[in-house]
Amino acid sequence: MTKRMKTIIAFSIIPQVILVKILAKHPELIEKYYSNGFYPYLSKGFRLVFGWIPFSVGDIFYTIATILIIRFLILKGRMFFYQTRNFFREVFVVISVLYFVFHLFWGLNYYRLPIYQSLNIDNDYTTEELFEFTDRLIAKANEVHYSITKNDTVMVSIPYSKRKIYKMTVNGFNKLSAEMPNLTYAPTSIKSSIYSTVLTYMGYGGYLNPFTNEAQVNSVAFSYKYPTVSCHEQAHQLGYSAENEANFIGYLAAVNNEDIYFKYSAYIYSLRYCLGEIRSRDPEKFREVNKKMNPGIIKNYINVSNFWKRYENKAEPAFKTSFNTFLKANNQKDGIKSYSYVVALLVNYYKNKEL
């Protein structure tokens, strides 16, 4: 590649950023022509190409990319001091290409219409509505928990392998697609990440690879959450990039699954967010609500909490801060805090529905 061509590609980052900023102001266009137009065909194509491969192609891609970066720094790192202009040209060629590919393959979904608008529901709720919904959710969670264990003090353990869970997720999406046709999910492309241990130390349950469109799940963090976390990553795959919306879709896909363990996973996964909101608004009410839950459900929560405590490290906050910055840079103004916003979607979605 000539120096002239490299310069053109490097400087193309500027019009690209401007174009994305302009498109971000027109979410209805993104929703119609990208998220519900071009992207579903692209995503399905990637799932056809990579879904059948038993290992994560995306993780291999990241491994090779890391090796190439290290190689570049070793061979051309001195350019920073002696040929600064050439050094930054090489760097921005890569950044420009990655920026373009990221937004074309997935990133523009960050700027689509909020899901509450497409579902025609409210995006706010009162404290009283939160209390009422949480009581309904606890009653349902207790019911499903007891139907599995026949003992309200026993913790639920998911009896399936990870691969079986991945296959079973399709059932919930198929049922959900009767109400929301854009959630039809086929073919599948969900896998355990090669770097699951690394993800655990970083504090993450999974991620979507935007370059191969593979849903990656942390296979080390296996708990009651696994079915819903798997559905969460598939929700990203279907174009719901915002974390709160992926949590919401992940819950709906799991709770609509015919399998009772998926339903249990969904109920207590979403209940955790509701409890967190109650604790922040009314600590006394939080203690009162806790007493309504089966002790076995609380044991599930404690089990997961103890797992993550074993992997706490000084680097984890830095990873969370980086991800928080990434979210804010991609149209999620609340960053990681937006995870709790799923409560608003749940409360309003179920205003006139049975759990």
Number of C-alpha atoms within 10 A of each C-alpha: 5 6 11 9 10 17 16 12 19 20 14 17 19 11 10 15 14 11 11 15 13 11 16 20 12 13 20 16 17 22 20 13 13 22 25 17 13 14 21 18 13 16 22 19 15 19 23 15 14 19 23 12 13 12 15 22 20 21 17 13 14 13 13 12 12 12 12 12 13 13 12 13 14 10 10 14 15 12 14 13 9 10 12 13 12 16 17 15 18 18 14 20 20 14 16 19 14 14 16 16 14 15 16 17 18 26 19 22 26 23 25 27 18 16 18 16 10 9 11 10 17 13 18 13 14 10 12 9 15 19 19 12 21 22 17 13 19 20 17 17 24 20 15 18 28 18 13 16 14 11 13 18 15 18 21 20 13 18 10 12 9 18 12 10 18 21 12 19 26 21 16 25 28 19 18 22 14 11 9 12 12 15 21 17 22 13 16 21 27 29 23 21 24 18 18 19 16 14 21 21 18 19 21 18 22 23 20 21 21 19 19 22 27 29 29 27 30 24 20 16 20 18 18 25 22 23 30 30 27 27 32 31 27 32 27 26 28 25 25 24 23 24 24 23 23 25 29 27 28 27 29 23 30 31 24 19 23 14 14 16 23 26 25 27 26 29 26 25 22 22 20 15 17 25 21 14 19 20 15 9 12 11 14 10 13 18 13 10 17 13 10 12 18 21 17 19 23 16 15 18 18 12 14 15 11 10 15 14 11 10 14 14 11 9 11 17 13 11 16 16 13 11 14 19 16 14 21 14 12 18 16 20 13 14 20 18 13 17 17 19 20 21 27 21 23 22 23 20 18 12 12 8 7 7 13
